[in-house]
Amino acid sequence: MKLTHLFTGTALTLSATFASIPAQALDADLYLAAASTIRKVPAMSLTVHKKIQAAQEAIADKDYPRAQAVLNETLRLTRINDYEKAVVWQLKAMIAFSENDSPATIEAYETILNYRDSIPEALEINILFGLAQLYHSQGDTRQAAEYANKTVYRMPTLSQAQSRFLAELYYLTRDFAKAEKHIEVAINAGQAYGGGGVKEVWYKMLLSSQWEQGHQLEAKKTALALISRWPEQKYCQILAGMMMEMRNTDEQMTLDEVRTNQAACADVTTTSPVENLYLDFQVAFEKARSTQAAKAQPAETDAKAKQPRRGQKDYLPVVRVQPQFPAKALRDGITDARVLISLDIEKDGSVNSRSIRILESNPAGYFEDSVKRAASKFKYKPEIVDGKAQRVEGVKYTFTFKVED
């Protein structure tokens, strides 16, 4: 994650420096707009000011131990107000981020929020948004969304970059309504400048978000727009999959219609579920995050730690297909069953149908074929190790059947 520094002078006794908010969280228009709500910020004493200057000089020289020593000494002063403490912790955040220490950066920002009544509201908003991005970069999308929710309603306007970030965050947390809202803002902003800045992934997120909410007609329009801009077979396959589900028609009939009506889809031969878009996005996000983490941390020395998990019962599919209850079992009066299987997951998250093994089946001889057919259509979130998708073997899954009275 790139870091941009924001230096703002305060119209008080002495100027103070606030810095170190992640790049997308910084927006000059946002800062100026938020600054319209003015808080009474305490003045900085001459003693604290001199120490802050000394710490800044040490940071400029990249002498972080010296800077930390000065800042810690400042915090131990008996007469230091909350505004001055906030400035100290802001500089601590700068140091932590420069050292690629995201947990320490988060701790510093969250400490600043303890003094929110003594800092400009614009800075508080930027810090909240920055925390959302920091938690997001750490893979904690739940906490990131909590901070985003505390921030968005206080921001009078959003830049395109901010809308993109929020769309991605809400999409990953499966808050598809909010994701759709923010990605539409980003797309409209891009189209306002001739459309050159509109990204393919934005349309994919929009399509997936609409479909997940059951907005099928809107999703179809987005799919057609996607094919118009990026005429690739994978999008033709998704369109065909959508139409087949919407109309409950067989695959061949749907493919014939798509090939006839969409010139770009003349060669499409199979369908694909819309859910694959969400899975692809997850893979890309995890790959980028793990690559960033690998750059920030020492090389792994334990080879076992790099192995993908095998045979884990908690590795659950993100796309599941419900198996049919066999008619033979109903005729024989069977109302309950349990089947345990193992399977191998390919790098793209699909199941290798030949790998499916029945480990336990109670009662035996009824449900095995139905279970195998259903499991072969499962889709998993791919396992990412060192930025690369891995094949995972021996993953277990339990099917349970019960006929209600």
KEKE-3310 file (N, C-alpha, C; in steps of 0.2 Angstrom, whole numbers, plus 5000, padded with zeros to 4 digits):
npx = (5004:5003:5009:5005:5009:5002:5003:4997:4995:4990:4979:4984:4993:5006:5012:5007:5011:5002:5002:5004:4993:4985:4986:4974:4965:4967:4962:4961:4950:4941:4947:4946:4933:4928:4934:4926:4918:4922:4933:4937:4953:4966:4981:4998:5012:5028:5038:5034:5033:5046:5051:5044:5048:5062:5059:5054:5065:5073:5066:5066:5079:5079:5082:5075:5075:5080:5070:5059:5063:5063:5049:5043:5049:5042:5029:5030:5030:5024:5015:5005:4994:4979:4979:4992:4997:4990:4997:5010:5007:5003:5015:5022:5014:5018:5032:5030:5023:5033:5042:5035:5027:5012:5003:5007:5006:4992:4989:4994:4986:4973:4975:4976:4963:4957:4959:4950:4941:4950:4956:4957:4941:4942:4954:4951:4942:4950:4959:4950:4946:4958:4961:4952:4957:4970:4966:4960:4970:4977:4969:4958:4943:4931:4933:4938:4927:4919:4925:4924:4911:4909:4914:4910:4897:4900:4907:4906:4908:4914:4930:4934:4944:4942:4928:4931:4938:4929:4919:4926:4929:4916:4911:4919:4915:4903:4893:4883:4874:4879:4891:4887:4882:4893:4902:4896:4896:4910:4911:4903:4910:4922:4917:4913:4924:4926:4927:4939:4945:4938:4938:4939:4937:4928:4916:4914:4913:4901:4891:4892:4888:4875:4868:4869:4861:4849:4845:4841:4838:4845:4858:4859:4860:4871:4880:4879:4885:4897:4902:4901:4911:4923:4925:4925:4926:4924:4915:4904:4901:4896:4885:4877:4875:4868:4856:4851:4848:4839:4828:4826:4830:4837:4854:4860:4850:4850:4863:4863:4854:4862:4873:4867:4862:4872:4885:4899:4899:4899:4906:4904:4904:4900:4893:4894:4894:4889:4894:4907:4914:4915:4923:4935:4938:4941:4952:4961:4963:4968:4979:4986:4987:4995:5006:5011:5013:5023:5033:5035:5039:5052:5059:5051:5056:5052:5048:5036:5026:5023:5015:4999:4984:4977:4965:4956:4942:4936:4937:4927:4916:4912:4903:4889:4881:4865:4863:4852:4838:4838:4826:4825:4829:4818:4808:4811:4809:4819:4824:4834:4851:4869:4884:4901:4914:4929:4939:4949:4955:4957:4968:4961:4950:4940:4932:4941:4933:4936:4943:4935:4930:4921:4921:4913:4897:4881:4865:4873:4874:4864:4865:4877:4880:4872:4878:4891:4889:4884:4895:4905:4902:4904:4912:4927:4936:4951:4967:4980:4997:5012:5008:5003:4991:4986:4985:4974:4973:4963:4952:4939:4921:4905:4889:4873:4857:4839:4823:4809:4795)
npy = (4994:5011:5026:5042:5058:5071:5087:5099:5116:5123:5136:5142:5145:5139:5131:5114:5097:5085:5069:5055:5046:5033:5032:5032:5037:5050:5065:5081:5089:5082:5085:5099:5101:5094:5102:5112:5110:5116:5113:5118:5118:5114:5125:5122:5120:5129:5120:5107:5109:5111:5098:5091:5096:5091:5078:5077:5080:5070:5059:5064:5061:5048:5042:5032:5026:5037:5046:5040:5039:5053:5056:5047:5053:5065:5061:5058:5070:5081:5091:5091:5092:5085:5087:5089:5076:5069:5074:5068:5055:5054:5056:5044:5035:5038:5033:5020:5015:5018:5008:4997:4991:4987:4983:4991:5004:5004:5004:5016:5025:5022:5026:5039:5042:5042:5055:5063:5074:5084:5086:5092:5090:5085:5078:5068:5061:5057:5049:5038:5033:5030:5019:5010:5006:5001:4990:4983:4980:4971:4960:4960:4962:4963:4972:4982:4986:4991:5003:5010:5011:5020:5032:5035:5042:5054:5060:5073:5072:5060:5054:5046:5036:5034:5029:5017:5010:5008:5001:4989:4984:4983:4973:4962:4959:4955:4964:4968:4977:4990:4989:4989:5002:5011:5006:5010:5024:5025:5020:5029:5041:5038:5037:5050:5056:5053:5039:5032:5029:5019:5003:4986:4977:4984:4983:4969:4967:4975:4968:4955:4960:4964:4953:4944:4951:4947:4955:4953:4957:4969:4965:4957:4967:4973:4963:4962:4975:4973:4963:4970:4980:4972:4960:4945:4927:4921:4930:4929:4916:4917:4926:4917:4907:4915:4918:4905:4901:4911:4909:4895:4886:4873:4870:4869:4875:4888:4892:4892:4902:4913:4913:4916:4929:4937:4944:4943:4932:4921:4909:4903:4889:4884:4886:4897:4900:4915:4916:4913:4925:4932:4923:4924:4937:4936:4928:4936:4946:4940:4935:4947:4952:4943:4943:4956:4955:4945:4952:4961:4954:4943:4929:4913:4900:4888:4874:4866:4875:4881:4873:4869:4867:4851:4839:4846:4849:4861:4868:4875:4875:4889:4889:4879:4864:4857:4840:4828:4820:4803:4793:4780:4778:4785:4776:4765:4769:4777:4790:4798:4802:4801:4806:4805:4813:4814:4825:4833:4849:4860:4872:4883:4883:4874:4858:4842:4830:4817:4814:4812:4804:4791:4791:4788:4781:4781:4776:4764:4762:4770:4785:4788:4791:4802:4812:4812:4818:4831:4836:4837:4849:4859:4874:4881:4893:4897:4891:4901:4903:4911:4920:4913:4902:4886:4868:4858:4844:4830:4836:4836:4834:4834:4827:4829:4821:4823:4820:4829:4828)
npz = (5000:4995:5003:5007:5012:5022:5025:5036:5041:5057:5062:5075:5090:5087:5072:5068:5063:5054:5048:5036:5030:5022:5004:4996:5005:5006:5001:4993:4991:5000:5012:5013:5013:5024:5033:5035:5046:5061:5075:5091:5094:5105:5109:5105:5116:5118:5122:5119:5105:5101:5104:5095:5083:5083:5083:5070:5062:5065:5059:5046:5043:5043:5055:5065:5078:5086:5084:5089:5103:5106:5105:5114:5125:5125:5127:5140:5147:5160:5158:5145:5132:5125:5111:5108:5111:5101:5090:5093:5092:5079:5072:5077:5070:5057:5057:5060:5049:5039:5042:5038:5047:5050:5061:5071:5066:5064:5078:5082:5075:5080:5093:5092:5090:5102:5106:5099:5100:5101:5090:5072:5064:5050:5050:5059:5051:5040:5046:5051:5039:5034:5043:5039:5027:5031:5039:5029:5021:5028:5028:5036:5033:5039:5051:5044:5036:5047:5051:5039:5038:5049:5043:5030:5029:5034:5025:5013:4999:4988:4981:4965:4968:4981:4980:4973:4982:4993:4986:4983:4996:5002:4993:4995:5008:5006:5006:4995:4991:4995:4989:4975:4974:4976:4966:4955:4956:4954:4940:4933:4936:4929:4916:4913:4910:4897:4897:4897:4908:4914:4922:4918:4929:4937:4931:4932:4945:4947:4940:4947:4959:4957:4953:4964:4972:4967:4956:4942:4929:4928:4930:4918:4909:4912:4910:4896:4893:4897:4888:4877:4878:4882:4873:4877:4878:4891:4897:4888:4891:4905:4903:4896:4906:4915:4908:4906:4919:4923:4914:4915:4906:4895:4893:4880:4871:4877:4874:4860:4857:4863:4854:4842:4844:4849:4842:4846:4853:4846:4846:4858:4869:4881:4897:4911:4929:4937:4950:4949:4946:4958:4965:4958:4960:4974:4974:4967:4976:4988:4983:4979:4992:4999:4992:4995:5009:5009:5004:5014:5025:5033:5024:5023:5033:5037:5029:5029:5033:5022:5015:5007:5015:5020:5019:5028:5038:5040:5028:5018:5004:4993:4984:4983:4979:4980:4984:4976:4984:4984:4974:4977:4990:4997:4993:5000:5013:5020:5029:5035:5033:5031:5023:5021:5012:5003:4993:4980:4977:4963:4956:4952:4961:4958:4959:4957:4949:4948:4959:4970:4984:4993:5010:5021:5022:5027:5028:5017:4999:4994:4993:4987:4973:4970:4979:4974:4961:4965:4973:4963:4957:4966:4972:4977:4988:4981:4988:4993:4992:4995:4986:4975:4968:4974:4973:4982:4992:4997:5004:5016:5017:5023:5020:5024:5026:5028:5029:5032:5043)
capx = (5000:5007:5008:5006:5010:4998:5005:4993:4996:4984:4979:4985:4999:5011:5009:5008:5011:4999:5004:5004:4987:4986:4985:4967:4961:4969:4959:4961:4943:4938:4949:4944:4925:4927:4936:4920:4916:4928:4933:4942:4959:4971:4987:5004:5017:5034:5042:5032:5034:5053:5052:5041:5053:5067:5057:5053:5071:5076:5062:5068:5086:5077:5084:5069:5076:5081:5064:5055:5065:5061:5042:5042:5050:5037:5023:5031:5029:5018:5010:5005:4987:4977:4981:4999:4997:4988:5003:5015:5005:5003:5022:5023:5011:5023:5037:5028:5022:5039:5045:5031:5024:5005:4999:5009:5002:4985:4988:4995:4980:4968:4976:4974:4955:4956:4959:4947:4938:4955:4960:4952:4937:4944:4959:4948:4939:4955:4961:4945:4946:4965:4961:4948:4962:4975:4963:4958:4977:4979:4964:4953:4938:4926:4935:4939:4920:4916:4928:4922:4904:4909:4917:4907:4891:4903:4911:4902:4909:4919:4933:4934:4948:4938:4923:4933:4940:4923:4916:4930:4928:4909:4910:4923:4912:4897:4887:4882:4870:4884:4896:4884:4881:4900:4906:4892:4899:4917:4910:4900:4915:4926:4913:4912:4930:4927:4927:4945:4948:4934:4941:4935:4935:4923:4910:4913:4910:4894:4887:4891:4884:4868:4866:4869:4855:4843:4843:4843:4838:4851:4864:4860:4862:4879:4884:4880:4889:4904:4904:4902:4918:4928:4921:4929:4922:4922:4909:4899:4899:4893:4879:4873:4874:4863:4850:4849:4845:4833:4823:4825:4830:4843:4861:4861:4845:4853:4869:4861:4852:4867:4877:4863:4860:4878:4891:4905:4898:4897:4910:4904:4902:4898:4890:4898:4890:4891:4898:4914:4917:4916:4928:4940:4940:4944:4959:4966:4964:4972:4986:4990:4989:5000:5013:5013:5015:5029:5039:5036:5042:5057:5057:5048:5061:5049:5044:5029:5022:5020:5011:4992:4980:4975:4960:4953:4935:4933:4938:4921:4915:4909:4897:4887:4875:4862:4861:4845:4837:4837:4819:4825:4829:4812:4804:4813:4808:4824:4823:4840:4857:4875:4889:4907:4918:4935:4940:4954:4953:4961:4971:4955:4945:4935:4933:4942:4928:4939:4946:4930:4930:4916:4924:4908:4890:4876:4866:4876:4871:4859:4866:4884:4880:4869:4883:4897:4887:4883:4901:4909:4900:4906:4918:4930:4941:4958:4972:4985:5003:5017:5005:5001:4986:4989:4981:4973:4971:4960:4948:4933:4915:4900:4882:4867:4850:4834:4816:4805:4788)
capy = (5000:5017:5030:5049:5062:5077:5092:5105:5120:5125:5143:5142:5148:5136:5126:5107:5093:5079:5066:5048:5043:5029:5036:5033:5041:5057:5069:5088:5091:5080:5088:5106:5101:5092:5107:5117:5109:5118:5112:5122:5114:5118:5127:5118:5124:5129:5114:5102:5111:5110:5091:5089:5098:5087:5071:5077:5080:5063:5056:5066:5058:5041:5039:5031:5025:5043:5050:5037:5041:5060:5056:5044:5058:5070:5059:5058:5077:5081:5096:5089:5092:5080:5089:5088:5069:5067:5075:5064:5048:5054:5055:5037:5031:5039:5029:5013:5014:5018:5002:4992:4988:4989:4983:4997:5010:5004:5005:5023:5029:5021:5030:5046:5043:5044:5062:5065:5080:5089:5087:5094:5084:5083:5074:5062:5057:5054:5043:5033:5030:5026:5013:5005:5004:4997:4983:4979:4977:4965:4955:4960:4966:4965:4978:4988:4989:4995:5009:5013:5013:5026:5037:5037:5046:5061:5063:5076:5069:5054:5054:5040:5032:5032:5025:5011:5006:5006:4996:4983:4982:4980:4967:4957:4957:4953:4969:4969:4984:4996:4988:4992:5009:5014:5005:5014:5030:5025:5020:5036:5046:5037:5039:5057:5058:5049:5032:5029:5027:5014:4997:4979:4974:4987:4980:4963:4968:4977:4962:4951:4962:4964:4946:4942:4954:4945:4960:4949:4961:4974:4961:4955:4973:4974:4958:4965:4981:4970:4960:4976:4983:4967:4954:4939:4921:4920:4934:4925:4910:4920:4928:4911:4904:4919:4917:4898:4901:4916:4906:4888:4882:4869:4873:4869:4880:4894:4893:4893:4909:4918:4913:4920:4936:4941:4942:4942:4925:4916:4903:4901:4882:4881:4891:4898:4903:4921:4916:4913:4932:4934:4919:4926:4943:4934:4925:4941:4950:4936:4935:4953:4953:4938:4945:4962:4952:4942:4958:4965:4949:4938:4923:4908:4895:4881:4872:4864:4881:4884:4868:4870:4863:4845:4835:4850:4849:4867:4871:4874:4878:4895:4888:4872:4862:4852:4834:4826:4814:4797:4790:4773:4779:4786:4770:4760:4772:4780:4798:4801:4799:4805:4804:4809:4812:4818:4828:4837:4856:4863:4879:4888:4882:4869:4851:4837:4825:4810:4813:4812:4797:4790:4789:4785:4782:4778:4769:4763:4760:4775:4792:4790:4794:4809:4816:4814:4823:4838:4839:4839:4856:4864:4879:4883:4899:4894:4892:4905:4902:4915:4924:4908:4897:4879:4863:4856:4837:4827:4840:4833:4837:4829:4828:4826:4821:4822:4821:4832:4825)
capz = (5000:4995:5008:5005:5018:5022:5030:5037:5047:5060:5064:5082:5092:5083:5067:5069:5057:5054:5041:5036:5029:5016:4998:4994:5010:5006:4995:4995:4992:5006:5018:5014:5014:5031:5038:5036:5053:5065:5082:5095:5095:5110:5107:5107:5120:5115:5124:5114:5098:5100:5103:5088:5077:5084:5080:5063:5059:5065:5054:5039:5042:5044:5062:5068:5085:5089:5084:5094:5109:5107:5105:5120:5131:5125:5130:5148:5150:5165:5155:5138:5131:5120:5104:5107:5111:5095:5085:5094:5089:5071:5070:5078:5064:5051:5058:5060:5042:5035:5044:5036:5053:5050:5067:5075:5062:5067:5085:5083:5073:5085:5099:5090:5090:5109:5107:5093:5102:5101:5083:5067:5062:5044:5051:5061:5045:5036:5050:5051:5032:5033:5047:5035:5022:5034:5041:5023:5018:5033:5027:5041:5030:5044:5054:5039:5035:5053:5051:5033:5040:5053:5040:5024:5030:5036:5019:5009:4993:4987:4975:4962:4971:4987:4979:4971:4988:4996:4982:4984:5003:5003:4989:4998:5014:5003:5006:4988:4989:4996:4983:4969:4974:4976:4960:4950:4956:4950:4933:4931:4936:4923:4909:4913:4907:4891:4898:4896:4915:4917:4922:4917:4935:4940:4928:4934:4952:4947:4937:4952:4965:4955:4952:4971:4975:4963:4951:4936:4922:4928:4929:4911:4905:4914:4906:4889:4892:4898:4882:4872:4879:4882:4870:4878:4879:4898:4898:4885:4895:4910:4900:4894:4912:4918:4904:4907:4926:4923:4910:4917:4899:4895:4891:4872:4869:4879:4870:4853:4857:4864:4848:4837:4846:4851:4837:4850:4857:4840:4847:4864:4869:4887:4902:4917:4934:4939:4956:4947:4946:4965:4967:4954:4964:4980:4972:4965:4982:4992:4979:4980:4999:5001:4989:4999:5015:5008:5003:5021:5030:5031:5020:5027:5033:5038:5022:5031:5034:5015:5012:5008:5020:5017:5024:5034:5038:5040:5022:5016:4998:4993:4980:4985:4975:4985:4980:4976:4988:4979:4975:4979:4997:4999:4993:5006:5020:5023:5030:5037:5030:5032:5019:5022:5006:5002:4986:4978:4974:4958:4958:4951:4966:4956:4961:4952:4950:4948:4965:4975:4987:4998:5016:5025:5020:5032:5025:5011:4993:4991:4992:4984:4966:4971:4982:4969:4956:4968:4975:4957:4955:4971:4970:4983:4987:4980:4993:4990:4996:4992:4980:4970:4969:4976:4972:4989:4991:5003:5008:5018:5017:5025:5018:5029:5023:5033:5027:5038:5043)
cpx = (5004:5005:5009:5005:5005:5000:5000:4995:4990:4985:4979:4991:5005:5008:5011:5007:5007:5001:5002:4997:4988:4983:4978:4963:4962:4966:4958:4954:4939:4940:4947:4936:4924:4929:4931:4917:4922:4927:4938:4948:4964:4977:4993:5009:5023:5039:5040:5033:5042:5055:5049:5045:5059:5066:5057:5060:5074:5072:5064:5075:5085:5080:5078:5069:5076:5074:5059:5056:5063:5053:5040:5043:5045:5031:5023:5030:5023:5013:5010:4997:4986:4979:4988:5001:4996:4994:5008:5013:5005:5010:5024:5020:5015:5029:5035:5026:5028:5043:5041:5028:5016:5002:5001:5006:4995:4984:4989:4989:4974:4969:4975:4967:4953:4955:4955:4943:4943:4959:4955:4948:4939:4950:4956:4945:4944:4958:4957:4946:4953:4965:4957:4953:4967:4972:4962:4965:4979:4974:4958:4947:4932:4927:4936:4932:4917:4919:4925:4915:4904:4911:4912:4901:4894:4906:4906:4902:4915:4923:4932:4938:4945:4932:4925:4935:4934:4920:4919:4929:4921:4908:4913:4919:4904:4891:4886:4878:4875:4889:4894:4884:4888:4903:4902:4895:4906:4916:4908:4906:4920:4923:4913:4919:4932:4927:4933:4948:4944:4937:4936:4933:4929:4916:4908:4910:4903:4890:4886:4887:4876:4865:4865:4863:4848:4840:4845:4843:4844:4857:4865:4862:4869:4883:4885:4884:4896:4906:4905:4909:4924:4925:4925:4924:4920:4916:4903:4896:4895:4886:4874:4871:4868:4856:4847:4845:4839:4827:4822:4825:4836:4849:4861:4856:4848:4859:4868:4858:4857:4872:4874:4863:4866:4884:4897:4905:4897:4901:4909:4901:4899:4896:4895:4894:4893:4895:4905:4918:4919:4923:4935:4943:4944:4951:4964:4968:4969:4979:4990:4992:4995:5007:5015:5016:5022:5035:5040:5039:5048:5055:5056:5054:5058:5045:5037:5024:5019:5016:5003:4989:4977:4970:4957:4946:4932:4934:4932:4920:4911:4903:4896:4881:4872:4860:4854:4844:4834:4830:4819:4825:4822:4807:4805:4812:4813:4823:4829:4846:4863:4881:4895:4911:4925:4936:4946:4952:4958:4963:4965:4949:4939:4937:4935:4938:4930:4942:4941:4929:4925:4920:4919:4901:4885:4869:4869:4872:4865:4861:4873:4884:4878:4875:4889:4895:4887:4890:4906:4907:4901:4912:4921:4935:4948:4963:4978:4991:5008:5014:5003:4996:4989:4983:4980:4970:4968:4956:4941:4927:4910:4893:4878:4861:4845:4827:4812:4798:4783)
cpy = (5006:5022:5037:5053:5069:5081:5098:5109:5122:5133:5144:5146:5146:5132:5119:5103:5087:5075:5058:5044:5039:5033:5037:5037:5048:5060:5076:5091:5089:5084:5095:5106:5099:5097:5112:5116:5111:5116:5116:5117:5118:5120:5122:5123:5124:5123:5109:5103:5110:5102:5088:5090:5093:5080:5071:5077:5073:5058:5057:5062:5050:5037:5038:5030:5032:5047:5047:5039:5048:5060:5053:5049:5063:5068:5058:5065:5077:5086:5095:5088:5086:5081:5087:5080:5066:5068:5070:5057:5048:5053:5047:5033:5032:5034:5022:5011:5014:5011:4996:4988:4991:4988:4989:5004:5010:5006:5013:5027:5028:5025:5037:5047:5044:5051:5066:5072:5086:5090:5089:5088:5081:5077:5067:5058:5054:5048:5037:5029:5027:5020:5008:5002:4999:4990:4979:4976:4971:4959:4955:4964:4968:4971:4984:4991:4993:5002:5013:5016:5020:5033:5040:5042:5053:5064:5066:5074:5064:5055:5047:5035:5029:5027:5018:5007:5004:5000:4989:4980:4979:4974:4961:4954:4955:4957:4972:4976:4990:4995:4991:4999:5013:5012:5009:5021:5031:5025:5026:5041:5045:5038:5046:5060:5054:5042:5028:5026:5021:5007:4991:4977:4977:4984:4973:4963:4970:4972:4957:4953:4963:4958:4943:4945:4952:4950:4957:4953:4966:4971:4959:4961:4975:4969:4960:4970:4978:4967:4965:4979:4978:4961:4947:4933:4920:4924:4931:4919:4912:4922:4922:4907:4908:4918:4910:4898:4905:4912:4898:4884:4878:4872:4874:4875:4887:4896:4895:4900:4914:4918:4917:4927:4940:4939:4940:4935:4920:4909:4900:4893:4879:4887:4891:4902:4910:4921:4916:4920:4934:4930:4922:4933:4941:4932:4931:4945:4947:4936:4941:4954:4949:4940:4951:4960:4949:4947:4961:4961:4945:4932:4917:4902:4888:4879:4869:4869:4883:4879:4870:4865:4857:4842:4839:4850:4856:4871:4870:4878:4884:4894:4881:4871:4856:4846:4832:4820:4808:4794:4783:4773:4780:4780:4765:4763:4775:4788:4801:4798:4804:4802:4808:4808:4816:4820:4832:4844:4858:4870:4885:4888:4877:4862:4846:4831:4818:4809:4812:4804:4797:4787:4785:4786:4778:4780:4769:4761:4764:4781:4793:4793:4801:4814:4817:4819:4830:4840:4841:4846:4861:4868:4881:4890:4896:4896:4895:4905:4906:4918:4919:4903:4890:4874:4860:4849:4835:4831:4836:4837:4832:4832:4825:4826:4820:4824:4823:4829:4830)
cpz = (5000:5001:5006:5011:5017:5027:5030:5042:5050:5062:5071:5084:5088:5078:5070:5063:5058:5047:5042:5035:5022:5010:4996:4999:5010:4999:4997:4996:4998:5012:5019:5015:5021:5035:5039:5043:5058:5072:5085:5097:5100:5106:5109:5110:5116:5116:5120:5107:5096:5099:5097:5083:5077:5081:5073:5059:5059:5060:5047:5038:5043:5050:5066:5076:5089:5089:5089:5101:5111:5109:5112:5126:5131:5128:5138:5151:5155:5162:5148:5137:5126:5113:5103:5107:5104:5090:5086:5091:5082:5069:5071:5072:5058:5051:5057:5052:5038:5036:5042:5042:5054:5056:5071:5072:5064:5074:5086:5081:5078:5092:5098:5091:5097:5111:5102:5094:5102:5095:5078:5065:5055:5045:5054:5056:5041:5040:5050:5044:5031:5037:5043:5030:5025:5036:5034:5020:5022:5032:5031:5038:5034:5048:5050:5037:5041:5052:5045:5035:5044:5049:5034:5024:5032:5030:5014:5001:4993:4981:4971:4965:4977:4986:4977:4977:4992:4993:4983:4991:5004:4999:4992:5005:5012:5005:4999:4987:4990:4990:4977:4969:4973:4969:4954:4950:4953:4943:4930:4930:4930:4916:4908:4909:4900:4891:4898:4903:4918:4916:4921:4924:4938:4937:4930:4941:4952:4945:4943:4958:4963:4955:4959:4974:4972:4958:4944:4930:4922:4927:4922:4907:4906:4910:4899:4888:4893:4892:4877:4872:4879:4879:4871:4879:4886:4899:4894:4888:4901:4908:4899:4901:4915:4915:4905:4914:4926:4919:4911:4910:4900:4892:4884:4869:4870:4875:4863:4852:4858:4858:4843:4838:4848:4847:4841:4853:4852:4842:4854:4864:4875:4891:4908:4922:4936:4945:4955:4948:4954:4967:4964:4958:4970:4979:4971:4971:4986:4989:4980:4987:5002:4998:4993:5006:5015:5007:5010:5026:5028:5028:5025:5027:5035:5032:5024:5031:5027:5012:5012:5012:5017:5022:5029:5033:5038:5033:5018:5009:4998:4988:4981:4980:4979:4981:4981:4981:4984:4980:4978:4987:5000:4999:4998:5013:5023:5023:5032:5034:5031:5027:5020:5016:5007:4995:4986:4975:4969:4960:4957:4956:4964:4959:4956:4954:4951:4955:4971:4977:4992:5004:5020:5022:5024:5031:5019:5005:4991:4989:4988:4978:4966:4974:4978:4964:4959:4970:4969:4955:4960:4968:4977:4982:4987:4986:4990:4995:4992:4986:4974:4972:4970:4975:4979:4988:4998:5007:5010:5018:5019:5023:5023:5025:5028:5029:5033:5037:5041)
residu = (MET:LYS:LEU:THR:HIS:LEU:PHE:THR:GLY:THR:ALA:LEU:THR:LEU:SER:ALA:THR:PHE:ALA:SER:ILE:PRO:ALA:GLN:ALA:LEU:ASP:ALA:ASP:LEU:TYR:LEU:ALA:ALA:ALA:SER:THR:ILE:ARG:LYS:VAL:PRO:ALA:MET:SER:LEU:THR:VAL:HIS:LYS:LYS:ILE:GLN:ALA:ALA:GLN:GLU:ALA:ILE:ALA:ASP:LYS:ASP:TYR:PRO:ARG:ALA:GLN:ALA:VAL:LEU:ASN:GLU:THR:LEU:ARG:LEU:THR:ARG:ILE:ASN:ASP:TYR:GLU:LYS:ALA:VAL:VAL:TRP:GLN:LEU:LYS:ALA:MET:ILE:ALA:PHE:SER:GLU:ASN:ASP:SER:PRO:ALA:THR:ILE:GLU:ALA:TYR:GLU:THR:ILE:LEU:ASN:TYR:ARG:ASP:SER:ILE:PRO:GLU:ALA:LEU:GLU:ILE:ASN:ILE:LEU:PHE:GLY:LEU:ALA:GLN:LEU:TYR:HIS:SER:GLN:GLY:ASP:THR:ARG:GLN:ALA:ALA:GLU:TYR:ALA:ASN:LYS:THR:VAL:TYR:ARG:MET:PRO:THR:LEU:SER:GLN:ALA:GLN:SER:ARG:PHE:LEU:ALA:GLU:LEU:TYR:TYR:LEU:THR:ARG:ASP:PHE:ALA:LYS:ALA:GLU:LYS:HIS:ILE:GLU:VAL:ALA:ILE:ASN:ALA:GLY:GLN:ALA:TYR:GLY:GLY:GLY:GLY:VAL:LYS:GLU:VAL:TRP:TYR:LYS:MET:LEU:LEU:SER:SER:GLN:TRP:GLU:GLN:GLY:HIS:GLN:LEU:GLU:ALA:LYS:LYS:THR:ALA:LEU:ALA:LEU:ILE:SER:ARG:TRP:PRO:GLU:GLN:LYS:TYR:CYS:GLN:ILE:LEU:ALA:GLY:MET:MET:MET:GLU:MET:ARG:ASN:THR:ASP:GLU:GLN:MET:THR:LEU:ASP:GLU:VAL:ARG:THR:ASN:GLN:ALA:ALA:CYS:ALA:ASP:VAL:THR:THR:THR:SER:PRO:VAL:GLU:ASN:LEU:TYR:LEU:ASP:PHE:GLN:VAL:ALA:PHE:GLU:LYS:ALA:ARG:SER:THR:GLN:ALA:ALA:LYS:ALA:GLN:PRO:ALA:GLU:THR:ASP:ALA:LYS:ALA:LYS:GLN:PRO:ARG:ARG:GLY:GLN:LYS:ASP:TYR:LEU:PRO:VAL:VAL:ARG:VAL:GLN:PRO:GLN:PHE:PRO:ALA:LYS:ALA:LEU:ARG:ASP:GLY:ILE:THR:ASP:ALA:ARG:VAL:LEU:ILE:SER:LEU:ASP:ILE:GLU:LYS:ASP:GLY:SER:VAL:ASN:SER:ARG:SER:ILE:ARG:ILE:LEU:GLU:SER:ASN:PRO:ALA:GLY:TYR:PHE:GLU:ASP:SER:VAL:LYS:ARG:ALA:ALA:SER:LYS:PHE:LYS:TYR:LYS:PRO:GLU:ILE:VAL:ASP:GLY:LYS:ALA:GLN:ARG:VAL:GLU:GLY:VAL:LYS:TYR:THR:PHE:THR:PHE:LYS:VAL:GLU:ASP)
# end
